[in-house]
Amino acid sequence: MEFEEFATARTPALLRYAYMLCGDRELARDLTQEVLIRTLVKWRRVSRAQHPDAYMRAMLTNEYLAIRRRKAVTTVTVPYDGIAELGARSASPEGEYAERVAMMQRLGMLPPRQRAVIILRYYEDLSDPQIADILGCRPGTVRAYATRALATLRIEMAPRPALTAQGGGGS
């Protein structure tokens, strides 16, 4: 397969993955473009890789983590109303969309590596060893990141007790 065919076929999925990582449409496009340029330069090696998709996801993840380190980004811009434009197969009902936006906001609160693990595991459907290869760590570390991230998400998703308005100083 030639690079142009591969890039055309994989760009929508890479854009979705990049957006899930960073929560910003423009940054997702920049990340994807950067990875495609690097892939073109390394195409001979990438095309011979056993799993070129995983290779590109690793490149994208590493580029995102490098940007996070360089810019010390602390917030994620969410929601992006055009998420469907980034490759969703069909329009979703409003309730499902609202849930998706809420989940993106929760994911945006996670540290970058924990967010990457959750996205690679649950959105890209990769195994712990595959995720470990992408992140350059051990599968046990992936499981630890996942455990911490899921615990944080559970806390964020837990129903909050309603605040009651009580009168001030007297009993």
C-alpha positions in Angstrom: 0.0 0.0 0.0 1.2 3.5 -0.9 1.4 6.2 1.7 -1.4 8.3 0.1 -3.8 5.4 0.3 -2.8 4.6 3.9 -3.1 8.3 4.9 -6.5 8.7 3.3 -7.8 5.6 5.0 -6.4 6.3 8.4 -6.8 10.1 8.8 -10.4 10.1 10.1 -9.5 7.6 12.8 -6.3 9.5 13.7 -8.2 12.7 14.0 -10.8 11.2 16.3 -8.0 9.7 18.4 -6.1 13.0 18.5 -9.3 14.8 19.5 -10.0 12.3 22.3 -6.5 12.9 23.6 -6.5 16.7 23.6 -10.1 17.8 23.4 -9.2 20.6 21.0 -10.2 20.4 17.3 -7.3 22.6 16.0 -4.7 20.9 18.1 -6.0 17.5 17.0 -5.6 18.6 13.4 -2.1 19.9 14.0 -1.1 16.7 15.8 -2.5 14.5 13.0 -0.8 16.6 10.4 2.5 16.4 12.2 2.2 12.6 12.5 1.3 12.2 8.9 4.3 14.3 7.8 6.6 12.2 10.0 5.0 9.0 8.7 5.7 10.1 5.1 9.3 10.7 6.0 9.5 7.2 7.7 7.1 5.5 5.3 9.5 2.7 4.4 9.9 1.7 8.0 6.2 2.3 8.9 4.9 0.3 5.9 7.0 -2.7 7.0 5.9 -2.5 10.6 3.7 -5.4 11.8 1.0 -3.0 12.9 1.3 0.4 11.1 -1.8 1.7 12.8 -0.4 1.1 16.2 2.9 2.7 15.1 1.0 5.8 14.1 -1.1 5.9 17.3 2.2 5.7 19.3 3.6 8.6 17.2 0.5 10.6 17.9 0.5 9.8 21.6 4.1 10.7 21.9 3.6 14.0 20.0 0.7 14.9 22.3 2.6 14.1 25.4 5.6 16.2 24.2 3.3 19.1 23.5 1.8 18.8 26.9 5.2 18.8 28.5 6.4 21.8 26.4 3.4 24.0 26.8 2.4 22.8 30.3 -1.2 22.8 29.1 -3.5 22.5 32.1 -7.0 22.7 30.6 -8.7 20.9 27.7 -11.1 22.9 25.5 -14.3 20.9 25.5 -16.9 20.5 24.1 -16.4 20.7 20.3 -19.9 20.8 18.7 -18.6 19.3 15.5 -17.2 16.0 17.0 -19.4 14.1 14.5 -17.4 15.8 11.7 -14.2 14.1 13.0 -15.5 10.7 11.7 -18.5 9.6 13.7 -20.6 7.3 11.6 -24.0 8.8 12.4 -25.6 11.6 14.2 -26.4 10.7 17.8 -29.5 11.6 19.8 -29.2 14.7 22.1 -29.0 12.6 25.2 -26.1 10.5 23.9 -24.4 13.6 22.7 -24.7 15.3 26.1 -23.2 12.1 27.7 -20.4 12.1 25.2 -19.6 15.8 25.9 -19.7 15.2 29.7 -17.3 12.2 29.3 -14.9 14.3 27.2 -14.9 16.9 30.0 -14.2 14.2 32.6 -11.4 12.8 30.4 -10.0 16.2 30.0 -9.4 16.4 33.8 -7.2 13.3 33.8 -3.4 13.5 33.6 -2.2 12.9 30.0 -1.0 9.3 30.4 -4.1 8.2 32.3 -6.2 9.8 29.6 -4.2 8.1 26.9 -4.6 4.7 28.6 -8.4 5.1 28.9 -8.8 6.3 25.3 -6.5 3.5 23.9 -8.3 0.8 25.9 -11.9 1.8 25.6 -12.1 3.9 22.4 -9.4 2.2 20.3 -10.0 -1.2 21.9 -6.3 -2.0 22.4 -4.9 -4.6 24.9 -2.7 -3.6 27.8 0.5 -4.9 26.1 -0.4 -2.9 22.9 -1.0 0.2 25.1 2.3 -0.4 26.9 4.1 -0.5 23.5 2.6 2.8 22.5 3.4 4.5 25.8 6.8 2.9 26.3 6.0 1.3 29.6 5.1 -2.1 31.1 1.6 -3.6 31.0 1.4 -3.4 34.8 2.0 0.3 34.5 -0.8 0.5 32.0 -3.1 -1.3 34.5 -2.1 1.1 37.3 -2.8 4.1 35.1 -6.2 2.6 34.1 -7.1 1.9 37.8 -6.3 5.4 38.9 -8.1 6.9 35.9 -11.2 4.8 36.4 -11.3 5.7 40.1 -11.1 9.4 39.3 -13.9 9.0 36.7 -16.1 7.1 39.1 -15.7 9.9 41.7 -16.5 12.5 39.0 -19.6 10.5 37.8 -20.9 9.8 41.3 -24.1 11.6 42.2 -23.5 14.6 44.4 -25.7 15.1 47.4 -28.1 18.0 47.0 -27.2 21.1 49.0 -30.0 22.2 51.2 -30.6 25.8 52.0 -30.7 26.2 55.8 -31.2 29.2 57.8 -28.2 31.0 59.2 -27.1 31.3 62.9 -30.0 29.7 65.0 -30.8 26.2 66.0 
